[in-house]
Amino acid sequence: MISTRAKLIAAMFAAAGLALTACQGPATDDSQSDASTSAEATDADSSGEEAADTEEGGAPSGTVTVGWNQPFFSYNYTSGNGHATANAIVTFLTKAQWAYYDTDMNFVENTDFGRQELISEDPYTVRMTVNDGVTWSDGVPVTAADTLLDWAAASMHFNTVEDEDVERDDEGRVQLTADQVYFDAGDPHIALVEEIPTISEDGLALDMVFSKPYSEWQYNILEVNLPAHVVAKRALGIEDPIEARDALVEAIQNSDLEALAKISQVWNTDFDFTALPTGEDAELLTSCGAYTMTEYVEGQYMTLQYNPDYTWGPKPKVSEVIYRYNEDPMAQVQALKNGELDIIQPQVTADVFSALQDVDGIELISGYDGTYEHVDLTFNNGGPFDPATYGGDEDKARAVRVAFLKALPRQEILEKLIKPLQPESETRDSFNVVPGAPGYEDTIAVNGVDGFVGSDAEGATALLEEAGITTPVEVRFLYAKGNQRREQEYQLIYEAVGKAGFELIDNGSTDWGPLLGGGTYDAALFGWASVSTAVNEPAANYVADGQNNYGGFANDEIDDLYSQLQSENDPAAQLDINEKVEQILYAEGFGVPLFQFPSITAWNANKVSGVATVPVGSTVFENYWDWTLAG
């Protein structure tokens, strides 16, 4: 008998604040990495007290097997290439968190690991301190050096080559010459820390001085990323881990570009892998979280084993987590039915939902998740939306962009693919404010979305004719090939824009994620997943050189508005700034949102309990420490 617990995610968003945003990067169930649904709170408390209670109950034991739709491909979740939920759900279990969300969407500081403090408002200074005794899995202490590396990579201050001049391989990974420094990352908020942070004498605290007050400093770095000593060893050839770590710190503090060139290249590429690293490369698996990766068979499964030394966060009850990968959601349902999987969070289709109704002994959470579908355009690749194609004529390129977006079948996609799953669904009409959240109706009333109702072939054709554009206009279109819903969306888009003078060129790929930002396509269909409730997070999608600004969009007014937002605490003023941002995005033809993802999480209630999911971060894994095996 199925017990269905459904709660629309908008209610949770409304409680959390203005918006959930897209810093997490592209989503996978339907793109490269999905954030997921709302959930009722579990009885367990996600806190240090919970960890202590678990400790009294004995060592973790047993195995939980989870089905996922896309294989892990990068241990460096904060890089441009690795910034996807397919990776985040693994690193959340293998890396320590400064903070996380509980199942009620409360922001929880993990004081078992360390603390973040605003220690001065003039100058505006944040201190991040790791607790003594926290170690990497190889025994090397976690220190401020690891956070210093995070700052060096995300701040962009050391890069000696511009984004558009970076060479990439066919899989989108950065290729540098020996004298180039380029970290494939970029956080405009961390970039506010312009001075090199200082480290305390005991090596555990890092002080970051912001160039101006920043209202959401506590969201800057939520997770420890890469071990500084491993990066330094591989980049600088120093075997002793402490010496290697100290050399990396010295290279950053002295702005040693020769050393930083080597460090950035290792940071960018070495931690990308699709099978278990062995031999000397096994050091790439160094973890500081509750689990360590012990098996990884390419495209098939991954095994994570509990780290018995882990005491700096909520302690899990399960000793082994296995991920099994399959892009076919119906295959995941069958595997759940057969007992091969214990938990699944597949892409929702009518067939999937119907099939789950017939499986005995499972529980469901259904509703909407924190990911929304959208189409983004490319501004800088010499394609149909690039002013350079028209001799630098900005107005002509803008007209082509707006015409294409007008022609997209937004309502038809919703009616045919989403409403059968969620009859009350509507198109998502705001880039940054979630439907149902405070300010959503106010925003869509003024942001200009009324000019993009969808399937407006007549309006699109008129714009092209007025701009003197010869049709058909070829548009290379990137999407997740092999993904059932994405392929259906592509077909609907193909037919609709064809009536408006556009001819889609199928650039779909099963490995589409690393292609984002590579300039090989003109339009891309994917989903933005949510990382946090911080209102500043969308900046990375739209500001010049933002990590998620894959299309090369650049607008000085947008940059200035987000600069204002960084220091703004008043919710009404925040909403006003966002409305102005969205007006520009629609007017310039940046792209359009389509719909909020429907979501479903299902699990074998006879095997495991304590399952929940949140619309940010690591979705169903966000409370892995609550998973409890029957018996």
C-alpha positions, -999 to 999 in steps of 0.1 A, spaced: 0 0 0 14 34 -10 16 62 15 18 94 -4 30 126 13 27 155 -10 35 191 -2 40 218 -28 75 232 -27 63 267 -30 52 267 6 87 258 17 102 284 -5 79 310 10 90 301 44 127 302 34 127 336 18 126 355 -15 139 328 -38 159 296 -42 186 301 -67 207 285 -92 243 286 -81 243 248 -80 245 246 -117 227 227 -143 203 199 -132 206 163 -141 175 142 -140 165 165 -168 199 180 -173 230 178 -154 219 178 -117 186 180 -101 176 196 -69 144 181 -56 111 181 -38 98 192 -5 93 168 23 78 165 57 102 168 86 116 135 99 116 129 137 154 130 139 170 163 145 199 173 122 223 186 148 253 178 169 228 163 195 217 138 169 253 128 163 258 122 200 226 101 202 237 80 172 271 74 188 254 59 219 235 36 195 267 19 182 285 19 149 267 23 116 258 -9 98 241 -21 67 237 -9 31 214 14 13 213 14 -25 202 45 -43 193 49 -79 205 80 -98 201 91 -134 236 104 -141 270 91 -132 294 111 -110 322 127 -131 341 152 -109 353 154 -73 358 191 -77 322 202 -73 330 239 -74 347 239 -108 329 250 -139 331 215 -152 321 197 -120 293 221 -108 264 196 -110 242 177 -87 254 144 -100 287 153 -82 272 172 -53 253 142 -40 286 124 -37 307 152 -23 280 159 3 287 125 17 325 126 13 333 162 23 327 181 56 301 209 57 304 243 73 266 244 72 236 226 56 198 226 55 176 203 76 144 189 63 124 219 74 148 241 53 164 256 84 200 267 78 221 247 103 257 257 112 278 226 117 296 236 148 310 201 151 332 210 122 339 247 127 324 281 129 319 312 107 318 346 124 315 382 114 342 396 137 343 431 124 321 455 104 348 480 97 367 465 80 340 439 71 358 407 82 346 371 84 365 345 103 362 308 93 377 284 119 381 247 116 379 228 149 410 211 161 411 174 154 393 174 120 413 153 95 413 142 59 410 104 54 448 101 49 453 116 84 464 151 74 446 178 94 419 199 77 431 235 82 426 270 70 449 262 40 420 242 25 397 272 27 424 295 14 426 273 -17 388 276 -20 391 314 -19 420 315 -44 400 295 -69 367 312 -66 379 348 -62 393 350 -98 420 374 -85 450 353 -97 437 345 -132 460 357 -159 438 347 -188 402 358 -196 374 333 -198 369 338 -235 406 331 -242 408 298 -223 414 267 -244 392 237 -236 393 201 -248 363 183 -264 349 175 -230 350 212 -219 380 209 -196 404 237 -193 438 234 -211 464 259 -200 499 267 -212 527 265 -186 526 302 -178 488 307 -175 469 309 -142 432 301 -145 409 286 -120 377 273 -137 355 289 -111 342 323 -102 321 336 -74 313 374 -75 307 374 -37 340 357 -28 356 381 -52 347 409 -28 375 395 -6 402 414 -26 430 411 0 447 377 5 431 362 36 453 357 66 458 325 86 460 323 124 492 310 141 476 276 148 467 273 111 430 267 118 414 302 113 411 322 81 402 359 81 386 373 50 382 411 47 354 421 23 357 453 3 322 462 13 295 449 36 281 416 23 247 406 37 249 369 31 285 360 40 275 328 58 265 312 25 298 318 8 315 285 14 292 257 26 315 227 20 352 219 22 362 212 -14 396 198 -23 425 188 0 452 215 -4 480 191 4 469 167 -24 466 196 -49 500 209 -40 517 175 -41 504 169 -76 511 204 -88 545 211 -71 559 177 -69 563 178 -31 558 144 -14 555 154 22 519 165 27 526 192 53 554 207 32 532 205 2 503 223 20 526 250 33 541 255 -2 506 261 -16 498 286 12 531 304 4 523 304 -33 490 321 -27 503 346 -1 532 356 -24 511 356 -56 536 332 -71 521 329 -106 546 302 -117 534 279 -89 498 290 -92 498 281 -129 506 245 -119 481 246 -90 453 259 -111 458 232 -138 457 204 -112 427 221 -95 408 223 -129 413 188 -142 429 162 -120 398 156 -99 376 148 -129 372 110 -132 345 85 -142 360 53 -127 379 46 -95 414 62 -95 440 36 -86 478 36 -77 492 71 -71 459 86 -83 440 70 -53 450 102 -34 423 120 -55 397 101 -33 409 118 -1 378 127 19 369 145 51 333 136 53 312 107 67 320 84 38 349 75 15 346 62 -21 359 26 -23 344 14 -56 334 31 -88 327 11 -120 323 35 -149 286 41 -158 274 14 -134 277 19 -97 297 35 -69 303 24 -33 308 47 -4 320 33 30 316 50 64 347 68 77 351 55 113 372 86 122 344 110 113 331 129 144 326 164 130 290 163 118 258 143 121 267 106 123 250 82 99 233 50 109 242 32 76 278 20 70 276 17 32 258 37 5 258 23 -31 248 45 -61 235 26 -91 232 46 -123 205 43 -149 191 72 -170 158 52 -177 133 62 -150 111 32 -156 142 9 -151 147 25 -118 110 19 -108 114 -18 -118 147 -21 -98 129 -6 -68 101 -31 -72 126 -60 -75 145 -49 -44 176 -40 -63 172 -3 -52 161 10 -19 156 47 -28 150 64 -62 143 100 -73 137 95 -110 126 120 -136 88 121 -134 67 111 -163 31 99 -164 43 63 -169 67 65 -139 40 79 -116 15 53 -127 40 25 -123 48 35 -88 12 33 -78 14 -5 -85 44 -12 -63 36 -25 -28 56 -15 2 69 18 -9 64 54 3 64 85 -19 71 122 -16 56 141 -46 53 177 -55 77 202 -71 114 205 -67 139 233 -66 149 230 -102 133 249 -131 136 243 -168 148 270 -191 164 279 -224 195 301 -225 211 317 -255 248 322 -265 259 358 -270 296 354 -280 302 325 -303 296 340 -338 262 324 -340 228 339 -348 224 356 -314 259 372 -313 261 409 -324 295 401 -341 275 381 -367 259 414 -378 289 436 -378 285 445 -341 248 455 -346 234 450 -310 198 458 -320 197 433 -348 212 405 -326 187 414 -299 158 412 -323 168 377 -334 172 366 -298 138 380 -288 121 365 -319 135 330 -311 123 332 -275 89 344 -285 85 314 -307 93 289 -280 62 268 -271 62 274 -234 25 267 -228 25 237 -251 54 221 -233 36 226 -200 3 213 -213 17 181 -229 45 172 -206 39 187 -171 2 191 -165 -4 153 -169 18 150 -138 8 182 -119 -26 194 -132 -23 227 -113 11 235 -129 17 269 -146 46 282 -166 74 296 -145 75 333 -154 103 346 -132 140 338 -135 148 341 -98 116 340 -77 99 306 -72 62 304 -79 43 309 -47 72 326 -29 68 362 -16 71 387 -44 65 362 -73 32 378 -85 47 413 -81 77 403 -101 59 387 -131 36 417 -133 65 440 -142 94 419 -155 83 417 -191 74 380 -193 41 390 -209 61 395 -242 70 358 -241 37 339 -238 50 313 -262 44 300 -297 42 335 -311 53 328 -346 36 359 -360 53 382 -335 87 365 -341 84 367 -379 76 404 -377 107 410 -356 129 392 -380 115 410 -410 118 444 -393 155 436 -385 161 426 -421 170 390 -412 170 364 -440 153 331 -429 157 303 -421 180 312 -392 200 281 -382 202 276 -344 224 249 -329 204 235 -300 220 216 -271 200 193 -248 203 160 -230 199 134 -256 186 101 -242 165 120 -217 129 112 -225 114 145 -214 142 166 -230 138 148 -263 100 155 -262 107 192 -254 132 194 -283 107 180 -308 80 205 -296 105 234 -299 117 222 -333 82 224 -347 72 257 -331 103 277 -340 102 263 -375 70 282 -381 88 314 -371 117 311 -395 142 292 -373 158 259 -382 171 239 -353 203 220 -357 203 190 -333 233 194 -310 219 171 -284 244 150 -265 243 123 -238 273 141 -223 260 176 -227 270 191 -193 307 197 -200 297 214 -233 280 243 -215 300 274 -221 321 259 -248 306 280 -276 296 250 -297 258 257 -295 235 287 -298 207 277 -274 207 252 -246 178 235 -227 186 225 -192 175 231 -156 189 253 -128 191 236 -95 191 254 -61 221 255 -37 208 278 -10 182 304 0 206 333 -5 191 360 -27 225 369 -41 232 334 -56 216 341 -91 244 367 -97 267 338 -109 242 332 -138 241 367 -152 271 389 -142 300 392 -166 324 362 -160 299 346 -136 306 309 -132 271 299 -145 270 325 -172 276 300 -200 263 322 -228 287 351 -224 260 376 -215 274 409 -203 255 439 -191 269 467 -170 235 476 -154 230 439 -143 265 440 -128 257 472 -109 223 459 -96 239 428 -82 266 449 -66 239 468 -49 221 436 -38 253 423 -21 249 449 7 211 451 8 193 436 38 157 449 32 135 423 16 114 450 -3 146 466 -17 159 431 -26 127 424 -46 129 458 -63 164 451 -74 154 417 -87 125 431 -107 149 455 -125 173 426 -132 146 405 -147 133 434 -169 168 436 -184 170 398 -189 137 397 -208 144 429 -228 179 417 -239 167 382 -248 189 364 -223 166 333 -223 133 322 -208 122 300 -179 97 272 -188 84 253 -158 92 241 -123 102 205 -122 77 180 -108 94 156 -85 89 123 -69 110 104 -43 102 67 -36 117 42 -12 112 7 1 95 13 34 102 -23 44 139 -17 41 147 19 51 130 47 70 139 83 77 140 93 40 132 129 32 142 154 5 149 191 2 148 215 -28 184 225 -24 218 210 -23 219 173 -22 181 166 -24 173 132 -10 208 128 5 206 160 25 196 140 56 214 107 50 222 105 87 185 98 93 183 68 71 175 38 93 174 2 82 146 -20 93 153 -47 119 
